Amino acid sequence: MSTAAAEPISIIPNRLLSMQDLAAILHISKSTVESWRYAGKLPEPVQIGRHVRWHPDQIRTLVGEPGAATETDRRRKRTTAAPPSRAAR
């Protein structure tokens, strides 16, 4: 018998999520996903042609799933870090 803690199992796949995927994960209808999208209640989606997709890390953060602070958050921290001040030079 192992005493190591089990790794939490994600219900969210590691690929861009469609509106149908998001509706299934959140247990709401596709029309509610669309309403929440336009009301700003959901993270900003990625537009690929006519298709709308959400990054899984953003949805993990939204639903509070363990392990939500992932690569997306790390990238965001790198790009939003303040530039070095001129006085430090």
C-alpha positions as CSV (number, residue, x, y, z in Angstrom):
1,M,0.0,0.0,0.0
2,S,1.4,3.4,-1.0
3,T,1.5,6.3,1.4
4,A,2.2,8.9,-1.3
5,A,-0.5,11.5,-1.9
6,A,-2.5,10.9,-5.1
7,E,-2.1,13.4,-7.8
8,P,-5.4,15.3,-8.4
9,I,-7.2,14.2,-11.5
10,S,-8.2,17.0,-13.8
11,I,-11.7,17.0,-15.4
12,I,-10.4,19.5,-17.9
13,P,-8.5,18.3,-20.9
14,N,-5.1,19.8,-21.9
15,R,-6.4,21.3,-25.2
16,L,-8.3,24.4,-26.2
17,L,-11.9,24.1,-25.1
18,S,-14.9,24.6,-27.3
19,M,-18.1,26.2,-26.2
20,Q,-19.6,22.7,-26.0
21,D,-16.7,21.5,-23.8
22,L,-17.1,24.5,-21.5
23,A,-20.8,24.0,-21.2
24,A,-20.2,20.4,-20.2
25,I,-17.5,21.3,-17.6
26,L,-19.6,24.0,-16.0
27,H,-22.9,22.1,-16.3
28,I,-24.6,24.9,-18.1
29,S,-26.1,25.3,-21.6
30,K,-24.2,26.6,-24.6
31,S,-26.5,29.6,-24.7
32,T,-25.5,30.4,-21.1
33,V,-21.8,30.1,-22.0
34,E,-22.4,32.6,-24.8
35,S,-24.3,34.9,-22.5
36,W,-21.6,34.7,-19.8
37,R,-19.0,35.3,-22.5
38,Y,-20.6,38.6,-23.6
39,A,-21.3,39.6,-20.0
40,G,-17.6,39.2,-19.2
41,K,-18.1,36.4,-16.7
42,L,-15.7,34.1,-18.5
43,P,-12.0,34.6,-19.4
44,E,-11.3,36.1,-22.8
45,P,-11.5,33.4,-25.4
46,V,-9.2,32.7,-28.3
47,Q,-10.7,33.4,-31.7
48,I,-9.6,30.9,-34.4
49,G,-11.4,31.9,-37.6
50,R,-15.1,31.5,-36.7
51,H,-14.3,29.2,-33.8
52,V,-14.1,30.4,-30.1
53,R,-11.9,28.5,-27.7
54,W,-10.8,28.8,-24.1
55,H,-7.4,27.9,-22.7
56,P,-7.8,25.1,-20.1
57,D,-5.7,26.8,-17.5
58,Q,-8.0,29.8,-17.4
59,I,-11.0,27.5,-16.9
60,R,-9.2,25.5,-14.2
61,T,-8.6,28.8,-12.4
62,L,-12.3,29.8,-12.9
63,V,-13.6,26.5,-11.4
64,G,-10.9,26.4,-8.7
65,E,-9.5,23.1,-9.7
66,P,-6.2,22.1,-8.0
67,G,-3.1,22.9,-10.0
68,A,-4.7,25.9,-11.6
69,A,-1.6,28.1,-11.4
70,T,0.2,26.7,-14.4
71,E,2.2,27.8,-17.5
72,T,-0.4,30.5,-18.5
73,D,0.0,32.2,-15.1
74,R,3.8,31.9,-15.3
75,R,3.8,33.5,-18.8
76,R,1.5,36.2,-17.7
77,K,3.8,37.1,-14.8
78,R,6.8,37.3,-17.1
79,T,5.1,39.6,-19.6
80,T,3.5,41.9,-17.0
81,A,6.6,42.4,-14.9
82,A,7.6,46.0,-14.5
83,P,10.7,47.0,-16.6
84,P,13.8,47.9,-14.6
85,S,13.9,51.4,-13.5
86,R,16.5,53.8,-15.0
87,A,17.9,54.6,-11.6
88,A,19.0,51.0,-11.2
89,R,21.3,51.3,-14.3
